[in-house]
Amino acid sequence: MADVRRHVPFERLHNFRDLGGYRTADGGTVRWETLYRSDSLAKLAGAGPDDLARFRALRVASVIDLRYPWEIEAKGRLPETEEVAWHNLSIEHRPYDQAEIDPDLDPWRYLADRFAEVAEDGAEEIRTALEVIAGADGPLVFHCASGKDRTGIVAALVLALLDVPDEVILADFALTELATERLIADWRATHPGRELRWPGYGRAPAEILRLFLADLRERYGSVYGYVTGHVGLDPAVVTALRARLVEPAQDTPPDRP
């Protein structure tokens, strides 16, 4: 799954991935070059011309920034010279510092519980994000800081609504592990003198998302039940999401004699 087409290489971005190519339960395929996930696009503000050229070549028309407004104020945003529709939808409402997570806690259960808080608190922003993705005119990127947790939640919800199997959704989440070392290096560079207490920083094992999805389904029955119930998403938006993002299965013509 970690193929060349999925991972879009940048110098400053470490976790930029295409969500295309995944098969759906009915034999369709998620469209390539339509929906991307990433770590913070604010890093492009200090990037060289090659990174900006690579970003522009993707023809991105819309960006959803899932960070808090105070994160954007502190770290910046996608350079405003890039002509895209930019949406700030902070789906997390209870901030916490991952660098300070108690090393003695069960880390994956702890993070799954934080994901559950996002699913509960961020219903309005999640609904808007799904509406924007479904209605976007052209390729769209959504991102948070590391492209791991908040981004991982939105990616999982979208892929589940497209009927991508769980094992594929979990594997997509875990691809962030390929970026862990660079994400840690970024943290150390921006926090000189601070101790990174939690050894799991930057990690994204599939177990976190497995626990989160199991909890969500126990409470709401399904991802679809969650988004059309608690989130309040119109079922027509799910239909639009599938129409925009899934290439239907092609009928195979019968063999000729």
DOKOL-961411 format. One record per residue (C-alpha): x, y, z. Coordinates in steps of 0.1 Angstrom, whole numbers, padded with zeros to 4 digits, always signed. Example, Ala and Ser with C-alpha at 12.3 -4.5 7.8 and 13.67 -1.06 7.14 Angstrom:
<pts>
+0123-0045+0078
+0137-0011+0071
</pts>
This chain:
<pts>
+0000+0000+0000
+0030+0023+0005
+0033+0028-0032
+0050+0057-0050
+0018+0071-0063
+0002+0074-0028
+0031+0092-0011
+0037+0127-0027
+0073+0137-0019
+0081+0171-0005
+0111+0185+0013
+0092+0202+0040
+0060+0181+0042
+0065+0146+0056
+0030+0131+0055
+0013+0142+0022
-0007+0113+0008
-0032+0106-0019
-0063+0088-0007
-0070+0074-0041
-0067+0038-0053
-0085+0021-0024
-0111-0005-0034
-0146-0002-0021
-0169-0030-0010
-0189-0029-0042
-0158-0031-0064
-0153+0006-0070
-0121+0025-0066
-0114+0058-0048
-0104+0083-0074
-0067+0093-0076
-0056+0129-0075
-0089+0141-0059
-0085+0139-0021
-0053+0143-0002
-0043+0142+0035
-0012+0160+0049
+0007+0174+0077
+0006+0212+0081
+0007+0231+0048
+0020+0261+0068
+0054+0244+0063
+0052+0255+0026
+0057+0291+0037
+0094+0283+0044
+0097+0258+0015
+0119+0261-0015
+0106+0265-0051
+0105+0228-0057
+0080+0222-0029
+0058+0250-0041
+0060+0238-0077
+0050+0203-0066
+0021+0216-0047
+0008+0237-0076
+0012+0208-0100
-0015+0190-0079
-0040+0217-0089
-0054+0218-0054
-0085+0239-0054
-0095+0236-0017
-0078+0232+0017
-0094+0223+0050
-0071+0232+0079
-0082+0212+0110
-0060+0231+0135
-0071+0254+0162
-0071+0291+0153
-0044+0297+0179
-0022+0271+0162
-0026+0289+0129
-0017+0322+0146
+0014+0307+0160
+0026+0285+0131
+0010+0302+0101
-0011+0287+0073
-0008+0278+0037
+0008+0308+0020
-0020+0331+0009
-0003+0335-0025
-0017+0300-0033
-0051+0306-0049
-0073+0280-0031
-0105+0280-0011
-0092+0278+0025
-0114+0266+0053
-0104+0265+0090
-0125+0238+0107
-0111+0230+0142
-0127+0197+0149
-0108+0193+0183
-0122+0212+0212
-0102+0199+0242
-0065+0206+0236
-0038+0184+0251
+0000+0182+0247
+0011+0148+0233
+0047+0155+0242
+0035+0154+0279
+0014+0122+0278
+0022+0101+0309
+0045+0073+0296
+0028+0049+0321
-0006+0052+0304
-0019+0028+0278
-0010+0051+0249
-0033+0037+0223
-0064+0036+0245
-0056+0071+0257
-0055+0084+0221
-0086+0065+0211
-0104+0082+0239
-0092+0116+0227
-0105+0107+0192
-0139+0099+0208
-0139+0134+0223
-0132+0149+0189
-0161+0128+0174
-0184+0141+0201
-0173+0178+0204
-0165+0185+0168
-0198+0174+0152
-0205+0208+0136
-0170+0211+0121
-0169+0175+0110
-0203+0180+0092
-0190+0211+0074
-0157+0193+0065
-0177+0164+0049
-0199+0189+0031
-0169+0208+0017
-0152+0176+0006
-0184+0164-0011
-0190+0197-0029
-0154+0207-0037
-0146+0218-0073
-0113+0202-0079
-0087+0184-0058
-0089+0190-0020
-0063+0186+0008
-0072+0184+0045
-0046+0186+0072
-0038+0193+0109
-0003+0197+0124
+0012+0163+0119
-0014+0148+0096
-0019+0120+0121
-0048+0123+0146
-0073+0150+0135
-0065+0143+0099
-0067+0105+0106
-0102+0108+0120
-0115+0127+0090
-0098+0103+0066
-0113+0073+0084
-0148+0087+0083
-0146+0096+0046
-0132+0061+0037
-0158+0044+0058
-0186+0063+0041
-0171+0053+0008
-0174+0016+0020
-0136+0010+0020
-0130-0021+0042
-0117-0015+0077
-0084-0033+0072
-0076-0008+0045
-0087+0022+0066
-0065+0010+0094
-0035+0005+0072
-0039+0039+0057
-0039+0054+0092
-0007+0035+0100
+0012+0048+0070
+0019+0079+0092
+0045+0056+0109
+0067+0062+0078
+0069+0099+0088
+0073+0095+0125
+0111+0102+0127
+0107+0134+0106
+0078+0145+0127
+0098+0140+0159
+0127+0159+0143
+0103+0188+0135
+0091+0188+0171
+0126+0189+0185
+0136+0217+0162
+0106+0239+0173
+0109+0231+0210
+0146+0235+0219
+0153+0226+0255
+0120+0207+0260
+0119+0171+0270
+0098+0148+0248
+0083+0127+0277
+0060+0104+0257
+0079+0078+0237
+0049+0073+0214
+0050+0108+0200
+0044+0108+0162
+0033+0071+0163
+0002+0060+0145
-0004+0022+0150
-0036+0008+0135
-0047-0002+0170
-0057+0034+0179
-0081+0037+0150
-0094+0001+0155
-0104+0011+0191
-0119+0044+0179
-0140+0028+0152
-0152+0000+0175
-0163+0026+0201
-0180+0047+0175
-0200+0018+0162
-0209+0005+0196
-0225+0039+0203
-0240+0048+0170
-0243+0014+0151
-0221+0025+0122
-0201+0054+0108
-0231+0062+0086
-0253+0062+0117
-0228+0085+0135
-0226+0111+0107
-0263+0112+0098
-0272+0111+0135
-0249+0129+0159
-0231+0149+0132
-0264+0158+0114
-0251+0152+0079
-0278+0150+0052
-0277+0115+0037
-0277+0133+0003
-0242+0146+0011
-0230+0110+0016
-0244+0101-0018
-0226+0132-0033
-0194+0122-0015
-0195+0087-0031
-0203+0101-0065
-0174+0126-0064
-0148+0103-0049
-0155+0067-0062
-0149+0054-0097
-0176+0027-0101
-0166-0008-0109
-0164-0014-0146
-0184-0043-0160
-0162-0069-0176
-0174-0079-0210
-0181-0116-0216
-0154-0136-0233
-0159-0139-0270
-0160-0174-0285
</pts>
